[in-house]
C-alpha cells in the first residue's frame, strides 16, 4: 500500500488509498497520438474539462511534442500554445500541470495557476529547481536517455531499473539542495524515453525498486509504441486496452499516479487494481 502524499502548491494529493490519474492534453500539431486534435484554445479547454470530469486529478498541458524524432519548439511558440489553455482550465477549477523543460514556459504556466511542472529532463535547466522552490509547486522529474530527437537510437543499459532509479535519486537530491521540498517531488522512470521494448517491460516489472525510494512514482505508458509492437497495432488510439493493463499492473506495484489519454478506461482499471491492493491489508475473520 502506498503511504506517500504529494504536495502541490496549496494542496496535498493523497496516494495512500488510490492511484491518482493525470490526463494528457497536448496542444501540439505533431504529438504521436493526439497531435493536432486540440490546437484551438477553446477545444483544448473543453477537452481538459472533460478529462477532469471523467476522473483526472490533474490535466497535463503540453505545447511541445516529445515523441521520438520530435523537433524542438521555440519558447515563445510553446508559451502561446499553453498559456491560454492553462488559464481557461484553472478558471474552470481544473488542477493543471505543465509538461515542459523550458524555464520561461514553466514560469508563464505557474503565473496562470499551474500547480505542477512536469519536466522530462528532470530539471535539466539550471534554474528550474529554483523556480519550483520559489513558487512551491509540485514537480515531476523524469528519466530520459538522450533527447527526443535521438533517444531511440539504440539505447543501452547494464541494469535499466537500477540505473533509472539512481539517476532519479541524484536529480531529486539536487532539487532538494536547491530548495525544493521532498514532499513536492514525484519521479517518473520515463517509459519509452530512451528505452528499448525490453527496457520498458523491465521497468514495469521492477517498479518496486523505484517505489521503495519513498517518492511518489508516476508511470506513463499511454498508447506508446512498445504496446503497439506487442499488439501489432500501428494506431496509437487503438492501444487503450493495453494501456489499461499496464496501469493496473503499475498500480499494484505501487505507482502513485498514472499519466494517460483515456481517463475513463483508466479510472475503471485502477479502481479494480486498488481494490485488490487494499484487500491485502484486510484480515479475514474466521
Helices and strands as residue ranges (DSSP letters): E 5-8, E 11-14, E 20-26, H 41-54, E 58-62, H 75-91, E 96-99, H 103-111, E 116-119, H 128-135, E 138-142, H 160-177, G 182-184, E 185-188, H 197-205, H 208-211, E 216-219, H 225-231, G 236-238, H 240-252, E 257-260, H 263-279
